[in-house]
Amino acid sequence: MDNSGVPYPVVVLAGLFLWQGFVEALNFPLQHIQAAKTTLAKVRVPHDAFVAAGMGLVIFNSALRLLILLAAMLWFQVPLTGLLFLVPLGVASRFVLGLALGWLVAVLGLLFSDVANALGMVINLWFLVTPVVYTLPAAANKWLILNPVTPLLTTTRQWLLAGPFVPTPGFWQITVIAYLLRIIAEHKEANCDLWYRDAHFVYNFFTRAYFSGIHKLEPLRQPIIERILASARPDGHLGDTLTDTAWVVSSLLNLRSYPPELTAATRYLLAAQQATGEWPRWLLYYGGANGYLAGVQRK
């Protein structure tokens, strides 16, 4: 038995099942996109359509493992408590983290064929530093945040095995960060908020968090920079409006990125400034997801 009194085989089984669910979510974006390379080259189909098609299999496998684990818990007489209702939250947080990281890896995998092999090696090393088949001593709690999977796995396992209700330190932070990573990985930044439906504003929101010291958002840095620079115009502005340009200039500074486009955008903003110190005004009406912008319905 471990320190909580739960038989060790159940602790190991729970850890292995939860870890395997994360690994499947991490692997399947790259696997499905590589398997569909030929189709993607011939037909204009969104990449996420192939990934979405495989999500059902990952969810089914996770549900099947949980049923086997519940059977083992009954066999070893592990009590079933009300904390089981929190298990879907823990499972979902691991799935979202794996999926977000998997999307980012898949982008690299389309450019470099060795990424799949390297990912397998990283996962093997990652397994060793994650408390899958062992429990961390209390003295190691301060190092938990360095491994994003650890708080999610240990919290979900303790909810499964009648452990304490209080999540492992870092659980909520990693859950939120995983959601933010997924937004960028799936190109949903323009539609992730009901009212601020502008990707450039969302970039500014994320990069301010990064600048304030939340460096777990590091995987977002390069994709955001690349998408900002892709919106550059010949006259120097970035995005569609002066406001977009101001937001992304701030975002690049927050990310400590200083490409030539930053200088051009800054000059564009200064040139557009009026003698009174303000910028041209424009009337804006926005009524939500299906509303109107400047009198023209958003498509």
C-alpha positions as CSV (number, residue, x, y, z in Angstrom):
1,M,0.0,0.0,0.0
2,D,1.0,3.6,-0.5
3,N,0.9,6.3,2.2
4,S,-2.9,6.8,1.7
5,G,-3.7,3.1,2.3
6,V,-4.6,2.4,-1.3
7,P,-3.1,-0.9,-2.6
8,Y,-0.1,-0.2,-4.7
9,P,-1.4,-2.2,-7.8
10,V,-4.4,0.2,-7.9
11,V,-2.1,3.3,-7.6
12,V,0.1,2.0,-10.4
13,L,-2.9,1.1,-12.6
14,A,-4.5,4.5,-12.1
15,G,-1.3,6.3,-12.9
16,L,-0.6,4.2,-16.0
17,F,-4.2,4.6,-17.4
18,L,-4.2,8.4,-16.8
19,W,-0.7,8.7,-18.3
20,Q,-1.7,6.7,-21.4
21,G,-4.7,9.0,-22.0
22,F,-2.4,12.0,-22.0
23,V,0.0,10.3,-24.4
24,E,-2.7,9.4,-26.8
25,A,-4.0,13.0,-26.8
26,L,-0.5,14.2,-27.4
27,N,0.2,11.8,-30.3
28,F,-2.9,11.6,-32.3
29,P,-2.9,15.1,-34.0
30,L,0.5,14.3,-35.6
31,Q,-0.5,10.8,-36.4
32,H,-3.7,11.7,-38.0
33,I,-2.3,14.6,-40.0
34,Q,0.6,12.5,-41.3
35,A,-1.7,9.7,-42.3
36,A,-3.8,12.2,-44.2
37,K,-0.9,14.0,-46.0
38,T,-1.9,12.7,-49.4
39,T,-5.5,13.9,-49.0
40,L,-4.5,17.3,-47.6
41,A,-2.2,17.8,-50.7
42,K,-5.1,17.2,-53.1
43,V,-8.1,18.5,-51.3
44,R,-8.7,21.7,-49.3
45,V,-9.8,20.2,-46.1
46,P,-9.2,21.8,-42.6
47,H,-6.5,19.9,-40.8
48,D,-8.5,19.9,-37.6
49,A,-11.2,17.8,-39.4
50,F,-8.9,14.8,-39.4
51,V,-7.9,15.4,-35.8
52,A,-11.5,15.7,-34.7
53,A,-12.3,12.4,-36.4
54,G,-9.8,10.7,-34.1
55,M,-10.8,12.4,-30.9
56,G,-13.7,10.0,-30.4
57,L,-11.3,7.0,-30.3
58,V,-9.1,8.7,-27.6
59,I,-12.2,9.5,-25.5
60,F,-13.5,5.9,-25.9
61,N,-10.2,4.4,-24.9
62,S,-10.0,6.7,-21.8
63,A,-13.6,5.7,-20.8
64,L,-12.8,2.0,-21.2
65,R,-9.7,2.3,-19.1
66,L,-11.6,4.1,-16.3
67,L,-14.2,1.2,-16.3
68,I,-11.3,-1.3,-15.9
69,L,-9.9,0.8,-13.1
70,L,-13.2,1.0,-11.3
71,A,-13.4,-2.8,-11.5
72,A,-9.9,-3.1,-9.9
73,M,-10.9,-0.6,-7.2
74,L,-13.9,-2.7,-6.3
75,W,-11.8,-5.9,-6.3
76,F,-9.3,-4.3,-3.9
77,Q,-12.1,-2.7,-1.9
78,V,-11.0,0.9,-2.5
79,P,-13.9,3.1,-1.3
80,L,-15.9,5.0,-3.9
81,T,-16.5,8.5,-2.8
82,G,-18.2,11.6,-4.1
83,L,-14.9,12.8,-5.4
84,L,-15.5,10.6,-8.4
85,F,-17.7,13.3,-9.8
86,L,-14.6,15.5,-10.1
87,V,-12.7,12.9,-12.1
88,P,-14.1,14.1,-15.5
89,L,-12.6,17.5,-14.8
90,G,-9.2,16.0,-14.2
91,V,-9.5,13.8,-17.3
92,A,-10.6,16.7,-19.5
93,S,-7.7,18.9,-18.2
94,R,-5.1,16.2,-19.3
95,F,-6.8,15.7,-22.6
96,V,-6.8,19.5,-23.3
97,L,-3.1,19.8,-22.4
98,G,-2.2,16.8,-24.5
99,L,-4.3,18.0,-27.4
100,A,-2.8,21.5,-27.3
101,L,0.8,20.4,-27.2
102,G,0.0,17.8,-29.8
103,W,-1.3,20.4,-32.2
104,L,1.9,22.4,-31.8
105,V,4.0,19.3,-32.3
106,A,2.0,18.4,-35.4
107,V,2.9,21.7,-37.1
108,L,6.5,20.9,-36.6
109,G,5.9,17.3,-37.8
110,L,4.7,18.6,-41.1
111,L,7.9,20.4,-41.6
112,F,10.4,17.9,-40.2
113,S,10.0,14.2,-40.6
114,D,12.1,13.4,-37.5
115,V,9.7,15.0,-35.1
116,A,7.7,11.8,-34.7
117,N,10.8,9.9,-33.6
118,A,11.9,12.6,-31.3
119,L,8.5,12.8,-29.7
120,G,8.7,9.1,-28.8
121,M,12.0,9.7,-27.0
122,V,10.7,12.8,-25.2
123,I,7.6,10.8,-24.0
124,N,9.8,8.0,-22.6
125,L,11.9,10.5,-20.6
126,W,8.8,12.4,-19.6
127,F,7.3,9.2,-18.1
128,L,10.3,8.8,-15.8
129,V,10.0,12.3,-14.3
130,T,6.2,12.0,-13.9
131,P,4.9,10.2,-10.7
132,V,3.0,7.6,-12.7
133,V,4.1,4.5,-10.8
134,Y,5.3,6.3,-7.6
135,T,4.1,9.1,-5.4
136,L,6.2,12.2,-4.8
137,P,7.4,13.0,-1.3
138,A,6.1,16.2,0.2
139,A,9.5,17.8,-0.1
140,A,9.2,17.6,-3.9
141,N,6.0,19.6,-4.1
142,K,7.8,22.8,-5.0
143,W,9.0,21.1,-8.2
144,L,5.6,20.0,-9.3
145,I,5.0,23.1,-11.4
146,L,8.0,22.3,-13.6
147,N,6.2,19.3,-15.0
148,P,2.8,20.3,-16.3
149,V,1.4,16.8,-16.3
150,T,2.2,16.0,-12.7
151,P,-0.4,18.3,-11.0
152,L,-3.1,17.0,-13.4
153,L,-2.2,13.4,-13.0
154,T,-1.8,13.4,-9.2
155,T,-5.0,15.4,-8.6
156,T,-7.1,13.1,-10.9
157,R,-5.6,10.0,-9.2
158,Q,-6.3,11.2,-5.7
159,W,-9.9,12.0,-6.7
160,L,-10.2,8.5,-8.1
161,L,-8.7,6.8,-5.1
162,A,-10.6,8.6,-2.3
163,G,-7.7,11.0,-1.7
164,P,-8.0,14.6,-0.5
165,F,-10.3,17.0,-2.2
166,V,-7.7,19.8,-2.4
167,P,-6.0,19.7,-5.8
168,T,-2.2,19.3,-6.1
169,P,-0.5,22.7,-6.3
170,G,-0.5,24.0,-9.8
171,F,-3.6,22.1,-11.0
172,W,-5.7,25.1,-11.7
173,Q,-2.9,27.1,-13.3
174,I,-2.0,24.3,-15.6
175,T,-5.6,23.7,-16.5
176,V,-6.1,27.3,-17.5
177,I,-2.8,27.4,-19.4
178,A,-3.7,24.2,-21.3
179,Y,-7.0,25.8,-22.4
180,L,-5.1,28.9,-23.7
181,L,-2.6,26.7,-25.5
182,R,-5.4,24.9,-27.2
183,I,-7.0,28.1,-28.4
184,I,-3.8,29.1,-30.3
185,A,-3.0,25.6,-31.4
186,E,-6.5,25.2,-33.1
187,H,-6.5,28.7,-34.6
188,K,-9.5,29.7,-32.5
189,E,-8.2,33.0,-31.2
190,A,-10.6,35.1,-33.4
191,N,-13.7,33.3,-31.9
192,C,-12.7,32.3,-28.4
193,D,-14.5,35.2,-26.7
194,L,-18.1,36.3,-27.3
195,W,-17.4,40.1,-27.3
196,Y,-13.7,40.5,-28.2
197,R,-13.8,38.7,-31.5
198,D,-10.5,39.9,-32.7
199,A,-7.4,37.8,-32.8
200,H,-5.1,40.7,-32.3
201,F,-6.8,41.7,-29.1
202,V,-6.5,38.1,-27.9
203,Y,-2.8,38.1,-28.8
204,N,-2.3,41.2,-26.6
205,F,-4.2,39.5,-23.7
206,F,-2.0,36.4,-23.9
207,T,1.3,38.2,-24.3
208,R,0.6,40.5,-21.3
209,A,0.3,37.4,-19.2
210,Y,3.5,36.1,-20.7
211,F,5.3,39.4,-20.0
212,S,4.0,39.3,-16.4
213,G,6.0,36.1,-15.8
214,I,3.7,33.2,-16.8
215,H,6.3,31.5,-18.8
216,K,4.3,28.3,-19.1
217,L,2.9,30.1,-22.1
218,E,6.2,29.9,-23.9
219,P,4.8,27.4,-26.5
220,L,2.5,30.3,-27.6
221,R,5.3,32.7,-28.3
222,Q,6.5,31.7,-31.7
223,P,3.0,30.9,-33.2
224,I,1.7,34.3,-32.1
225,I,4.7,36.1,-33.6
226,E,4.4,34.3,-36.9
227,R,0.6,35.1,-37.1
228,I,1.2,38.7,-36.3
229,L,3.9,39.1,-38.9
230,A,1.7,37.3,-41.5
231,S,-0.8,40.2,-41.1
232,A,1.8,42.9,-42.1
233,R,0.8,45.3,-44.9
234,P,3.0,47.1,-47.4
235,D,2.3,50.5,-45.7
236,G,3.5,49.1,-42.4
237,H,0.3,48.5,-40.5
238,L,-0.4,45.1,-38.9
239,G,-4.0,43.7,-39.1
240,D,-7.0,45.6,-40.4
241,T,-7.2,48.7,-38.3
242,L,-5.1,51.2,-36.4
243,T,-6.3,49.5,-33.2
244,D,-5.0,46.1,-34.5
245,T,-1.7,47.6,-35.2
246,A,-1.4,49.1,-31.7
247,W,-2.4,45.8,-30.1
248,V,0.1,43.7,-32.0
249,V,2.9,46.3,-31.5
250,S,2.3,45.9,-27.8
251,S,2.2,42.1,-28.2
252,L,5.6,42.0,-29.9
253,L,7.1,44.1,-27.2
254,N,5.6,41.9,-24.5
255,L,7.2,38.9,-26.3
256,R,10.5,40.7,-26.6
257,S,10.4,40.2,-30.3
258,Y,11.9,43.0,-32.5
259,P,11.4,42.1,-36.2
260,P,11.7,44.8,-38.9
261,E,7.9,44.8,-39.1
262,L,7.7,46.2,-35.5
263,T,9.7,49.4,-36.6
264,A,7.5,49.8,-39.7
265,A,4.3,49.4,-37.6
266,T,5.5,52.0,-35.1
267,R,6.2,54.5,-37.8
268,Y,2.8,53.8,-39.3
269,L,1.2,54.6,-35.9
270,L,3.2,57.8,-35.5
271,A,2.4,58.9,-39.0
272,A,-1.3,58.4,-38.4
273,Q,-1.3,60.5,-35.2
274,Q,-3.0,63.8,-35.6
275,A,-1.6,67.2,-34.5
276,T,-3.8,67.1,-31.3
277,G,-2.1,63.8,-30.3
278,E,-5.1,61.6,-31.0
279,W,-5.8,59.1,-33.8
280,P,-8.7,59.2,-36.3
281,R,-12.0,58.1,-34.7
282,W,-14.5,55.7,-36.2
283,L,-18.0,54.7,-35.1
284,L,-18.3,51.2,-33.9
285,Y,-21.3,49.2,-33.0
286,Y,-20.9,45.5,-32.1
287,G,-23.7,43.3,-31.0
288,G,-21.9,40.0,-30.1
289,A,-21.3,36.8,-32.0
290,N,-24.0,37.4,-34.5
291,G,-24.2,41.1,-34.3
292,Y,-23.1,44.0,-36.5
293,L,-19.8,45.8,-36.9
294,A,-19.9,49.4,-38.2
295,G,-23.3,48.7,-39.7
296,V,-22.2,45.7,-41.7
297,Q,-23.1,42.2,-40.6
298,R,-20.1,40.1,-39.7
299,K,-19.8,37.0,-41.9
